Amino acid sequence: MAYSFLIFDFGSNEEAAQQARHKVEGWKQAFRLGNKILLKFEREENESEPGDARGSDAKAKKPAKKESEKPEPGSRIRLLIRLDFSDHEKLSHQRWLDRIPAEEAFKPAKSETVRAGEPRFATTSEHFESLD
C-alpha cells in the first residue's frame, strides 16, 4: 500500500505543534510502529516580517527537534505525518487515519488528508521527502 499523508497547519502555535509531535512519538514507542508513522515539521517564515534579511527567499524549512526552539513571530508551523502500512494492515492504516485527527492535540490545527491516487499526492510526497 502506498503512503497516506496527514497535514496539520498549526499557524503560529508552537506549543500545540510540540504537543502533537510528542503524542505521535509516544504512539511510535508504545505501539512499536517504527517507520510506519513518520513526522516532519515545516516552518514557513512570514514574508511581511520587517527586517527579514533572507532576501526574496522567505521560506525556511527546518525540523524541530527540541521543545525549547522558538520560532520567530509570524511563522507558520505545519506538521506532516506519513502513514506507511503494508497491504495486509489496511484496517490499522484506516484506524490511524481516523484516530490521529480526532485526538485532542491535533484539534487546534487545520487538517487535511492526502491519499495515494489523489492529484496532490505526488507533490506532497516529494515535499515530504525534501524536508529534513
The 8 nearest C-alpha neighbors of each residue, nearest first, counted from 0:
[[1, 86, 85, 84, 2, 83, 89, 115],
 [2, 0, 115, 3, 83, 84, 85, 114],
 [1, 3, 83, 82, 115, 81, 4, 0],
 [4, 2, 114, 82, 81, 113, 115, 1],
 [3, 5, 81, 113, 80, 112, 82, 6],
 [4, 6, 112, 80, 79, 111, 113, 81],
 [5, 7, 79, 111, 110, 78, 112, 4],
 [6, 8, 110, 78, 109, 77, 108, 9],
 [7, 9, 77, 109, 108, 10, 76, 110],
 [10, 8, 108, 76, 12, 77, 11, 7],
 [11, 9, 75, 76, 8, 12, 77, 74],
 [10, 12, 75, 74, 76, 13, 9, 73],
 [13, 11, 14, 9, 15, 10, 16, 76],
 [14, 12, 16, 15, 11, 17, 76, 69],
 [13, 15, 17, 16, 12, 18, 66, 19],
 [16, 14, 18, 17, 13, 12, 19, 104],
 [17, 15, 19, 13, 14, 18, 9, 20],
 [16, 18, 20, 14, 19, 15, 21, 13],
 [19, 17, 21, 15, 20, 16, 104, 22],
 [18, 20, 22, 104, 16, 17, 21, 105],
 [21, 19, 17, 23, 22, 18, 24, 16],
 [20, 22, 18, 24, 19, 23, 17, 25],
 [21, 23, 19, 25, 20, 24, 18, 26],
 [24, 22, 26, 20, 25, 21, 27, 19],
 [23, 25, 27, 21, 26, 22, 20, 28],
 [26, 24, 22, 28, 23, 27, 29, 21],
 [27, 25, 29, 23, 28, 24, 30, 22],
 [26, 28, 32, 24, 25, 31, 30, 29],
 [27, 29, 31, 25, 26, 30, 24, 32],
 [28, 30, 26, 31, 27, 25, 32, 24],
 [29, 31, 32, 27, 28, 26, 25, 33],
 [32, 30, 28, 27, 29, 33, 26, 35],
 [31, 33, 27, 35, 30, 34, 36, 28],
 [32, 34, 35, 31, 27, 36, 28, 37],
 [33, 35, 36, 37, 32, 83, 27, 82],
 [36, 34, 83, 32, 33, 82, 84, 37],
 [35, 37, 82, 34, 81, 83, 32, 80],
 [38, 36, 81, 80, 34, 35, 82, 39],
 [39, 37, 80, 79, 81, 36, 78, 40],
 [38, 40, 79, 78, 62, 80, 41, 37],
 [41, 39, 78, 62, 77, 63, 79, 42],
 [40, 42, 77, 60, 76, 61, 78, 43],
 [41, 43, 76, 60, 75, 59, 61, 77],
 [44, 42, 58, 75, 59, 74, 60, 45],
 [43, 45, 74, 58, 57, 59, 46, 75],
 [44, 46, 74, 73, 47, 48, 43, 57],
 [47, 45, 48, 57, 44, 51, 58, 49],
 [46, 48, 45, 49, 51, 73, 44, 57],
 [47, 49, 46, 45, 51, 50, 73, 44],
 [50, 48, 51, 47, 46, 52, 45, 73],
 [49, 51, 52, 48, 53, 47, 54, 46],
 [50, 52, 49, 53, 48, 54, 57, 46],
 [53, 51, 54, 50, 57, 49, 55, 56],
 [54, 52, 51, 57, 56, 55, 58, 50],
 [55, 53, 56, 52, 57, 51, 46, 50],
 [54, 56, 57, 53, 46, 58, 52, 51],
 [57, 55, 54, 58, 53, 59, 46, 52],
 [58, 56, 46, 55, 44, 53, 59, 54],
 [59, 57, 43, 44, 56, 60, 42, 45],
 [60, 58, 43, 44, 42, 57, 61, 56],
 [61, 59, 42, 41, 43, 58, 130, 62],
 [60, 62, 131, 41, 42, 63, 59, 40],
 [63, 61, 40, 131, 64, 39, 41, 60],
 [62, 64, 65, 40, 61, 68, 66, 39],
 [63, 65, 62, 66, 68, 67, 40, 61],
 [66, 64, 67, 68, 63, 17, 62, 69],
 [65, 67, 68, 17, 64, 63, 69, 14],
 [66, 68, 65, 69, 64, 63, 17, 70],
 [69, 67, 66, 65, 70, 63, 64, 13],
 [68, 70, 67, 71, 13, 66, 72, 65],
 [71, 69, 72, 74, 68, 13, 42, 11],
 [70, 72, 74, 73, 69, 44, 45, 11],
 [73, 71, 74, 70, 11, 45, 48, 44],
 [72, 74, 45, 71, 11, 75, 44, 48],
 [73, 75, 44, 45, 43, 72, 11, 71],
 [76, 74, 10, 11, 43, 42, 44, 73],
 [77, 75, 42, 10, 9, 41, 11, 8],
 [76, 78, 8, 41, 7, 40, 9, 42],
 [77, 79, 40, 7, 6, 39, 41, 80],
 [80, 78, 6, 39, 38, 5, 40, 7],
 [79, 81, 38, 5, 4, 37, 6, 78],
 [82, 80, 4, 37, 36, 3, 38, 83],
 [81, 83, 36, 3, 2, 35, 4, 84],
 [84, 82, 35, 2, 36, 81, 85, 1],
 [83, 85, 88, 35, 92, 82, 0, 86],
 [84, 86, 0, 88, 87, 83, 89, 1],
 [87, 85, 0, 88, 89, 84, 1, 92],
 [86, 88, 85, 89, 84, 90, 0, 91],
 [89, 87, 91, 85, 86, 90, 84, 92],
 [90, 88, 92, 91, 87, 86, 93, 84],
 [89, 91, 93, 92, 88, 94, 87, 95],
 [92, 90, 94, 88, 93, 89, 95, 84],
 [91, 93, 89, 95, 90, 94, 84, 88],
 [94, 92, 96, 90, 95, 91, 89, 97],
 [93, 95, 91, 97, 96, 92, 98, 90],
 [94, 96, 98, 97, 92, 93, 99, 91],
 [97, 95, 93, 94, 98, 99, 92, 100],
 [96, 98, 94, 95, 99, 93, 100, 101],
 [99, 97, 95, 101, 96, 100, 94, 102],
 [98, 100, 101, 102, 95, 97, 96, 105],
 [101, 99, 102, 105, 98, 97, 106, 110],
 [100, 102, 98, 99, 103, 97, 106, 105],
 [103, 101, 99, 104, 100, 105, 98, 106],
 [102, 104, 106, 105, 101, 107, 100, 19],
 [105, 103, 19, 102, 106, 18, 15, 107],
 [106, 104, 103, 102, 100, 108, 107, 19],
 [105, 107, 103, 108, 104, 102, 100, 101],
 [108, 106, 105, 9, 109, 104, 15, 103],
 [109, 107, 9, 8, 106, 7, 105, 110],
 [108, 110, 8, 7, 9, 107, 111, 106],
 [111, 109, 7, 6, 108, 8, 112, 5],
 [110, 112, 6, 5, 7, 113, 109, 4],
 [111, 113, 5, 4, 6, 114, 110, 3],
 [112, 114, 4, 3, 120, 5, 111, 117],
 [115, 113, 3, 117, 116, 4, 120, 112],
 [116, 114, 117, 120, 1, 3, 2, 113],
 [115, 117, 114, 118, 120, 119, 121, 113],
 [116, 118, 120, 119, 115, 114, 113, 121],
 [117, 119, 120, 116, 121, 122, 115, 113],
 [120, 118, 122, 117, 121, 123, 113, 116],
 [119, 121, 123, 117, 122, 118, 115, 113],
 [122, 120, 124, 123, 119, 125, 118, 117],
 [121, 123, 125, 124, 119, 120, 126, 118],
 [124, 122, 126, 120, 121, 125, 119, 127],
 [123, 125, 127, 121, 126, 122, 120, 128],
 [126, 124, 122, 128, 127, 123, 129, 121],
 [125, 127, 123, 129, 124, 128, 122, 130],
 [128, 126, 124, 129, 125, 130, 123, 79],
 [127, 129, 125, 126, 130, 124, 131, 123],
 [128, 130, 126, 127, 125, 131, 124, 60],
 [131, 129, 127, 128, 126, 60, 39, 61],
 [130, 62, 61, 129, 39, 128, 60, 40]]
